[in-house]
Amino acid sequence: MPVFQLWEEIIFPPVELSEPDGLLAVGGDLSPERVIEAYRSGIFPWFDRKPILWWSPDPRFVLYPSDLRVSKSMKQVLDRNLFTITYNQNFKEVITHCAKTKRKGQSGTWITSKMIATYCELHDRGYAFSVESWKEGALVGGLYGVKMGRVFSGESMFSLVPNASKAAFIQYVSQLKQEGIAIIDCQVHSPHLESLGAKNILRKELLAFLK
């Protein structure tokens, strides 16, 4: 199938036309309006250099809040109250830390300065949210993502000390469940999130929650 070229008009091709690896389109821009339309359609930007790449993989790796698995050792960490968890207290610092985090198999970061600016704008508009994990008054971990419909799309997380981001994620899943979020879009597979209960589902199931 062809990979579609995006121009100035904010429109995406049907996600069913994506490549087997999930690549749907290239180009366009990272305006908040385009990114919002992407998430509404089950699409997300992910690239480490120009051009901008837009993805909608099928199957989709997700976590249902009720399926969250917390290991015995992690329960002990939470019971000891090693971290103070807050919401939306320092979005820009969280996304900046995520951009700086070195990840296995990646030479650079897809969280560019333009990406940071766009998601900070989405945060100001009430679409993007952060979770912070603090220890002794210092920010030591966290995550951020986008809420759309009954879906929270997790974008990235970071930890400066062991278990900091995992503690933030586990507590935030409980918060999202209370808010009526039905599904957490993890986008692509990772062993870490699989250990917490995430699994593959058909993309059309995710789209049903978005609608």
N, C-alpha and C positions, 0 to 999 in steps of 0.2 A: 504494500500500500504506500501511497505517497506521503511525505511529511509536508504539512502545509506551511506556507509562508504567511506570517501575520504582518499587516501594515498598520495604518493609523486607526482604522475603524475598530472599535472594541467588539470583536466577534470571534468565536472559536468554532472550528468544525465539530461535528458530532464525535463524541469520545469513542464511539464504536469504530471509527476509522484510524485509531492509533496503531502504531507498529506493535509487533509482538512483545517488545520490551517495554511498551507503554509510551514511547515518544509520539506525540501528536502534532506538534507545531514548533516553528522556530520564529524568532523575531518579535516584532511589536515593541512594547516598552513595559516598564514596571510601574506604571501609574497606579495609584490606589484603586481607581475605577476598574482597570483591566484585571488586577489581581483579585478584587472582589468577585468579578464576573467569573473568573477562573474557578475559584473555590465553590461558587454556586453551581458550577457545572461538573464538579468532581475532578478538576484539573489543578495542578500546582507547578510553579516554576522551580527548576533545579538545574544549575549549570555552574561551572567554575571559570568560564571565560565566555566572551561573546561568540556567537549570538545567544540570546536568551532561548532556553529550551523549555517547552511546556509538556507535561507528562500526565497520563491518566492510565496507569497500569491495571491490568485485569489478569489474575485476581488482585484484590486489594488486601493489604495486611492491616488488620484492625483489632481493637480490643473492645469488647462489650464490658462496660463497668462492672456488671455482676459476675464476670468471669475472672476478675483480677485475682491473681495468686500471690500471696505474700509468704515468703519462706519463714521458717521458724527463727532463723538467725536475724532476718530483717524485722520480724515482730519484736525481737529483743531490743534491736536498735531503736525502734519507735517507742517502745515502753520506757526506755531510758531517757527519752526527751533530749537527745543530743542536739537536735536542731529545732530552731524556731522557723515555722513555715508561714510566709505571708503571700498575699496576692496583689499583683499590680502595684507594688511599691517602688520598683526601679526597673521598668521595662528595658530602657536603653542599655543599662549596664548588663542585664541578663543576655540580651541578644549580642552585645559586643563581646562578652565572655564566650558565648557559643561560637562566634566567628574566629576567636583566637585559639580555640581548642584544637589540638592536633588529633587526627583520627586515623586509625589503622587503614592503610590502603589508599589514603588521600594525600596528595602532595600539597594541595591548597585548600581554600575554603570557597563554598558557594555563597556564603553570606558576605557579599560585597558591600561596600559603603553605600551604594545605591539601594541595595536590598535592605540594609539597616534603616535608611531614611524612609523607604516605603512602608516597612512594617511599623516603624514608629508613628507614621501618619495613620496607619490602620488602628494602632493602639489608641491614638487620640480620638478616632472616630467610633471607638467601641467595638471593633472587630477582633483585634489582636490582644492577647492577654499573656501575662507572665506570672510565674510562680517562683518565689525566692526562698532559698534555704540559708539560714543564718546560723553561725556558731560564734559565740562570744562577741556578738556585735558585728561580725564580718560576714559579707556575702561569700558563701563557699560553694553554692550550687544553685541550679534552677533550670527552668525550661520555659519555652514560649510556644504559642500556637494561635490558631484562628478558629473562632466559633462561627458556624454558619448553619442555620436551622437547628436540628437536633444533633449536629455533628461538631466535635472538636477535632481539628487537624493539628496534631503535634508536629512542630517543625524541627526543634533541636533542643538539646539539653547539655549542661556542663557540670562538672564536679571538680572542685579544687581539693577536696578531701573525700575519702571513701564514703559511699552511701548517701552523699548529700543530695544528688539529683534524684536518686531512687526514692528517698524519703519524701521529697517534694512531689514527685509523680504520684506515689501511692496516696498521699493525703489529698492531692488534687482530684484524683479519680473519685474519691468519696464526695468531694465538693461538686463535681460535675454531675454525679448521679443525683444529688439533691436538686440540682438545677434543671433536671429533666433531659440532660444530654444522654442520648441513647447509644451512641457509638463513638469511639475515639479512633480517628483515622491515623494509623502509623505509617501509611503510604507504602513503604517497602520493608521487606523482611529484615529483622535483626535478631540474633540469638538472645540478646538481652531482653528485648520486649516479648519474645516468645516465652521466656522463662516466667514472665509476669502474666501470661495468659493470652497474649495476642495470637491471632490465627488468620489464615487467608479466607476471604469470602469473595463471591462474585461481585464485580464492580456495580452491577445493576442493583444489588442490595444496598450498597452505600448510597447510590443515587436516590433510592426511594426515601431514605432518611433526610437527604438534602432537600427534597421536594416537599 
